[in-house]
Every structure is written in structure tokens, then in C-alpha cells.
Amino acid sequence: MSSGIIAPVVALVCWSLVIWLWMYATRIPAMLKARIKLDPTIPPADLLSGLPAGVRWKADNYNHLMEQPTLFYAIALALAVLGQGDGINAAIAWAYVGLRVVHSLIQTTVNVIILRFSVFVLGSLCLCALALHAAIAVF
């Protein structure tokens, strides 16, 4: 099976791993500097609340990359299986991935919420278009 939509799926997985690495590259030194003691009786949010916001933003973004993009993976793979993963659907998938990267860069650096939300909405519209195209192909 050859489908153009597989490349953006792989790209978003790779981007998620970049954010995962960035998260730990900033979190571990910040935890050491803050002398945070790992206590399993303290909720993680409380345990890490003393870290600088810029450090926490990376973890927040990593978590976001584990949420809505799971729908992207499912619909992109469905389109590939249906033989609908090329052309406009591949282009929309690349747009989605590009918007997720922009969202990540906003959230992990300046975290301007209205800007981040605007990019999120545009990405969500791409996801809706892919879902609509899959529904048309299936039904």
C-alpha cells in the first residue's frame, strides 16, 4: 500500500518525540535545581508546581500531543486503508501536522493563549475535513 498520508503521520510521531526529549531536557535540570523530592504521596501537579512556567509548558504540550492527534492518527490511517490517503487528504494532513508544530512552538516558548487557540482551531478544522472525507468514502 502506498499512501501520501502516511508521511504526515510519521512526521507527527517524530515531532511528539522531539517534544518529549525537550520536556525531559528542561524538566530534569529544573527539578534538580529546585531540589524537588520525588514523593509518590504528592500529586504530580503539586510536585511540579514549583517549576518555572516555561518548563511546565513543554510537559503541557507533550500531553496535548497525546490527545487530539490520536484522532488524527486514526482518521489518517483509515483514509490510507480506504485508498483515500493521497491528493487533497495528504495535503490536509500535512497542514494539520504543520499547525500542530506551530501550536507546539507557541505553547513551549511564549504560550500566548489566544494565538495558540487560533492555531488549534485551524488544526481542528483540518481534522474535521479529514473525518468528513473518510465518512464520505465509507458511507
JOVEN-V41836 format. One record per residue. N is the residue number from 1. PSI is psi in degrees with one decimal (* if undefined). OMEGA is omega in radians with two decimals (* if undefined). Layout:
BEGIN
n=N psi=PSI omega=OMEGA
n=N psi=PSI omega=OMEGA
END
This chain:
BEGIN
n=1 psi=130.2 omega=3.07
n=2 psi=125.0 omega=-3.11
n=3 psi=129.6 omega=-3.12
n=4 psi=-19.1 omega=-3.08
n=5 psi=-13.1 omega=3.13
n=6 psi=-36.1 omega=-3.12
n=7 psi=-46.0 omega=3.09
n=8 psi=-29.9 omega=3.06
n=9 psi=-49.4 omega=3.14
n=10 psi=-40.6 omega=-3.14
n=11 psi=-41.8 omega=-3.12
n=12 psi=-35.2 omega=3.04
n=13 psi=-45.8 omega=3.13
n=14 psi=-41.7 omega=3.11
n=15 psi=-41.0 omega=3.11
n=16 psi=-37.6 omega=3.11
n=17 psi=-33.3 omega=3.05
n=18 psi=-46.2 omega=3.12
n=19 psi=-38.6 omega=3.10
n=20 psi=-46.2 omega=3.11
n=21 psi=-44.1 omega=3.14
n=22 psi=-40.0 omega=3.13
n=23 psi=-49.8 omega=-3.10
n=24 psi=-29.6 omega=3.10
n=25 psi=-25.3 omega=3.09
n=26 psi=-35.0 omega=-3.06
n=27 psi=-47.4 omega=-3.07
n=28 psi=-49.1 omega=3.09
n=29 psi=-37.2 omega=3.13
n=30 psi=-38.0 omega=3.11
n=31 psi=-40.1 omega=3.11
n=32 psi=-43.9 omega=3.14
n=33 psi=-39.9 omega=-3.13
n=34 psi=-4.1 omega=-3.13
n=35 psi=44.5 omega=3.12
n=36 psi=128.1 omega=3.11
n=37 psi=127.8 omega=-3.13
n=38 psi=109.2 omega=-3.10
n=39 psi=112.3 omega=-3.09
n=40 psi=-10.9 omega=3.13
n=41 psi=-9.5 omega=3.14
n=42 psi=128.8 omega=3.10
n=43 psi=141.9 omega=-3.09
n=44 psi=-39.9 omega=-3.14
n=45 psi=-40.6 omega=3.11
n=46 psi=-39.8 omega=-3.11
n=47 psi=-39.7 omega=-3.05
n=48 psi=1.7 omega=-3.08
n=49 psi=-20.4 omega=3.13
n=50 psi=-4.3 omega=3.13
n=51 psi=153.1 omega=3.10
n=52 psi=148.8 omega=-3.12
n=53 psi=-42.7 omega=-3.12
n=54 psi=-29.4 omega=3.08
n=55 psi=-44.2 omega=-3.13
n=56 psi=-31.6 omega=-3.13
n=57 psi=-36.1 omega=3.13
n=58 psi=-43.2 omega=3.11
n=59 psi=-39.8 omega=3.10
n=60 psi=-43.0 omega=-3.12
n=61 psi=-40.3 omega=3.09
n=62 psi=-44.3 omega=3.10
n=63 psi=-40.7 omega=3.12
n=64 psi=-33.6 omega=3.11
n=65 psi=-12.1 omega=3.08
n=66 psi=-0.6 omega=-3.09
n=67 psi=-98.8 omega=-3.05
n=68 psi=-38.2 omega=3.14
n=69 psi=-20.5 omega=3.07
n=70 psi=-33.3 omega=3.05
n=71 psi=-39.3 omega=3.09
n=72 psi=-46.9 omega=-3.13
n=73 psi=-45.0 omega=-3.11
n=74 psi=-48.0 omega=-3.06
n=75 psi=-36.1 omega=3.11
n=76 psi=-43.9 omega=3.12
n=77 psi=-36.2 omega=3.07
n=78 psi=-45.1 omega=3.12
n=79 psi=-38.6 omega=3.10
n=80 psi=-45.9 omega=3.14
n=81 psi=-36.0 omega=3.13
n=82 psi=-4.4 omega=-3.10
n=83 psi=22.1 omega=-3.10
n=84 psi=24.3 omega=-3.03
n=85 psi=10.2 omega=3.13
n=86 psi=-176.9 omega=3.04
n=87 psi=-130.4 omega=-3.06
n=88 psi=-36.4 omega=-3.13
n=89 psi=-38.0 omega=3.06
n=90 psi=-40.1 omega=3.12
n=91 psi=-43.0 omega=3.11
n=92 psi=-39.1 omega=3.12
n=93 psi=-42.1 omega=3.09
n=94 psi=-37.6 omega=3.09
n=95 psi=-43.1 omega=3.12
n=96 psi=-48.3 omega=-3.12
n=97 psi=-44.3 omega=3.11
n=98 psi=-42.2 omega=3.13
n=99 psi=-35.4 omega=3.08
n=100 psi=-36.9 omega=3.09
n=101 psi=-46.1 omega=3.10
n=102 psi=-44.2 omega=3.10
n=103 psi=-46.0 omega=3.13
n=104 psi=-46.1 omega=-3.10
n=105 psi=-37.4 omega=3.08
n=106 psi=-49.9 omega=-3.05
n=107 psi=-35.9 omega=-3.07
n=108 psi=-10.1 omega=-3.11
n=109 psi=-66.8 omega=-3.06
n=110 psi=-25.3 omega=3.09
n=111 psi=47.5 omega=3.03
n=112 psi=108.4 omega=-2.94
n=113 psi=-43.1 omega=-3.11
n=114 psi=-37.2 omega=3.08
n=115 psi=-46.3 omega=3.12
n=116 psi=-43.2 omega=3.14
n=117 psi=-41.0 omega=3.13
n=118 psi=-43.1 omega=3.11
n=119 psi=-39.7 omega=3.10
n=120 psi=-43.8 omega=3.14
n=121 psi=-44.3 omega=3.11
n=122 psi=-42.4 omega=3.09
n=123 psi=-39.9 omega=3.12
n=124 psi=-36.6 omega=3.08
n=125 psi=-38.3 omega=3.05
n=126 psi=-44.0 omega=3.13
n=127 psi=-41.2 omega=3.10
n=128 psi=-41.0 omega=3.13
n=129 psi=-43.1 omega=3.11
n=130 psi=-41.7 omega=3.12
n=131 psi=-40.9 omega=3.10
n=132 psi=-44.4 omega=3.13
n=133 psi=-38.3 omega=3.09
n=134 psi=-41.2 omega=3.13
n=135 psi=-40.0 omega=3.11
n=136 psi=-40.8 omega=-3.13
n=137 psi=-34.5 omega=-3.08
n=138 psi=-43.1 omega=-3.03
n=139 psi=* omega=*
END
